[in-house]
Amino acid sequence: MYLLSKKTSLALEAVLDVAYNARPNPVQSKDITERQGIQSRYLEQVLQFLVKRGILKGVRGPKGGYTLARERRRITLGDVMRVIEDLENEDDKMESISELGEKVIQPIWADFHGDMLTRLDQITLEDLCNRAQSSGIERSGGESADFVI
């Protein structure tokens, strides 16, 4: 089983929370930590990285927070995973690997990784929001009109 790192899991849950709850107002990080039970320790760092990479948009002011930078039907899980992998690679760069790792393990892992991203590119945040809604998960502030065409 492929396990997600804490940072990847935190980022995916945070982005989905924003996608699901950011209408009509932006989502504040403190609300994400309360709803998801996410530790706030790394959340701001992750959210800022997602803003820098064009997944989220930061909104300033007293009612500020985060919204999606694009429509949720135009952001895939693959998009988010690539951004988070970049963040994790900044923190954990592997200097060298053995010949066995380089010639045997890495090519298998690269194929698996490519297949996984291809599959994740087929799942949008809209799909996940629909799944959350059909699972009975309530949105913050109740339902609001969706003006996406």
C-alpha positions as CSV (number, residue, x, y, z in Angstrom):
1,M,0.0,0.0,0.0
2,Y,1.3,3.4,-0.9
3,L,1.1,5.6,2.2
4,L,0.8,9.4,2.0
5,S,3.3,11.5,4.0
6,K,1.8,13.7,6.7
7,K,2.5,16.8,4.6
8,T,0.9,15.3,1.5
9,S,-2.2,14.2,3.5
10,L,-2.4,17.7,5.2
11,A,-2.1,19.5,1.8
12,L,-4.8,17.3,0.1
13,E,-7.2,17.7,3.0
14,A,-6.6,21.4,3.2
15,V,-7.1,22.0,-0.6
16,L,-10.3,19.8,-0.5
17,D,-11.5,21.8,2.5
18,V,-11.0,25.1,0.6
19,A,-12.7,23.7,-2.5
20,Y,-15.6,22.4,-0.5
21,N,-16.1,25.4,1.9
22,A,-14.8,28.5,0.1
23,R,-18.2,29.7,-1.2
24,P,-19.1,32.5,-0.9
25,N,-16.3,33.5,1.5
26,P,-12.6,32.5,1.7
27,V,-11.6,29.8,4.1
28,Q,-9.4,30.8,7.0
29,S,-6.6,28.4,8.1
30,K,-7.9,28.2,11.7
31,D,-11.2,26.9,10.3
32,I,-9.4,24.2,8.3
33,T,-7.5,23.1,11.5
34,E,-10.8,22.9,13.4
35,R,-12.8,21.0,10.8
36,Q,-10.1,18.6,9.7
37,G,-8.3,18.1,13.0
38,I,-5.1,19.2,11.2
39,Q,-2.2,20.4,13.2
40,S,-1.6,24.1,12.4
41,R,2.2,23.6,12.7
42,Y,2.8,23.2,9.0
43,L,-0.5,24.3,7.6
44,E,0.4,27.9,6.8
45,Q,3.7,26.8,5.1
46,V,1.8,24.3,3.0
47,L,-1.0,26.8,2.1
48,Q,1.5,29.5,1.2
49,F,3.3,27.0,-1.1
50,L,0.0,26.1,-2.7
51,V,-0.6,29.9,-3.3
52,K,2.8,30.3,-4.8
53,R,2.2,27.4,-7.2
54,G,-1.2,28.6,-8.4
55,I,-3.5,26.1,-6.7
56,L,-4.8,28.4,-4.1
57,K,-5.2,32.2,-3.9
58,G,-4.7,34.2,-0.7
59,V,-7.3,36.8,0.2
60,R,-6.2,39.5,2.6
61,G,-8.3,41.4,5.1
62,P,-10.5,40.6,8.1
63,K,-12.6,38.2,6.2
64,G,-9.7,36.9,4.2
65,G,-8.3,33.4,3.9
66,Y,-7.9,31.1,0.9
67,T,-9.9,30.3,-2.2
68,L,-9.0,28.1,-5.2
69,A,-7.0,29.9,-7.9
70,R,-9.0,28.2,-10.6
71,E,-12.4,26.5,-10.8
72,R,-12.5,23.3,-8.9
73,R,-13.3,21.3,-12.0
74,R,-10.0,22.6,-13.5
75,I,-7.8,21.4,-10.6
76,T,-6.9,17.7,-10.5
77,L,-5.4,15.6,-7.7
78,G,-2.4,15.2,-9.9
79,D,-1.9,19.0,-10.0
80,V,-2.0,19.1,-6.2
81,M,0.3,16.0,-5.8
82,R,2.9,17.5,-8.1
83,V,3.0,20.7,-6.1
84,I,3.3,18.9,-2.8
85,E,6.0,16.6,-4.2
86,D,8.0,19.7,-5.0
87,L,7.5,21.0,-1.5
88,E,8.6,17.7,0.0
89,N,11.6,17.5,-2.3
90,E,12.8,20.8,-1.0
91,D,12.8,19.3,2.5
92,D,14.1,15.8,1.7
93,K,16.5,15.5,-1.1
94,M,18.2,12.2,-1.6
95,E,21.9,12.8,-2.3
96,S,22.8,9.4,-3.9
97,I,21.5,5.9,-4.3
98,S,23.1,2.6,-4.9
99,E,23.5,1.0,-8.3
100,L,20.7,-1.5,-7.4
101,G,18.5,1.4,-6.4
102,E,19.4,3.4,-9.5
103,K,19.0,0.6,-12.0
104,V,16.3,-1.6,-10.5
105,I,14.2,0.2,-7.9
106,Q,14.1,3.7,-9.3
107,P,12.8,2.7,-12.8
108,I,10.0,0.6,-11.2
109,W,9.1,3.4,-8.8
110,A,9.2,6.0,-11.7
111,D,6.7,3.8,-13.7
112,F,4.4,3.4,-10.7
113,H,4.6,7.1,-9.9
114,G,3.8,8.1,-13.5
115,D,0.8,5.7,-13.6
116,M,-0.4,7.1,-10.3
117,L,-0.2,10.7,-11.5
118,T,-2.0,9.8,-14.7
119,R,-4.8,8.3,-12.7
120,L,-4.9,11.3,-10.3
121,D,-5.1,13.6,-13.3
122,Q,-8.5,12.1,-14.0
123,I,-9.9,13.1,-10.6
124,T,-10.8,16.8,-10.1
125,L,-11.6,18.7,-7.0
126,E,-15.1,18.9,-8.3
127,D,-15.3,15.1,-8.2
128,L,-14.1,15.0,-4.6
129,C,-16.5,17.8,-3.6
130,N,-19.4,15.8,-5.2
131,R,-18.2,12.7,-3.3
132,A,-18.1,14.6,0.0
133,Q,-21.6,16.0,-0.6
134,S,-23.0,12.6,-1.5
135,S,-21.3,11.2,1.7
136,G,-23.4,13.7,3.8
137,I,-20.5,15.9,4.8
138,E,-21.9,19.4,5.6
139,R,-20.3,22.4,4.1
140,S,-19.3,25.3,6.3
141,G,-22.0,28.0,6.2
142,G,-24.5,25.7,4.5
143,E,-25.2,25.4,0.9
144,S,-24.7,28.3,-1.4
145,A,-25.3,28.9,-5.1
146,D,-22.7,27.5,-7.5
147,F,-22.3,29.9,-10.4
148,V,-19.8,27.7,-12.3
149,I,-20.8,27.2,-15.9
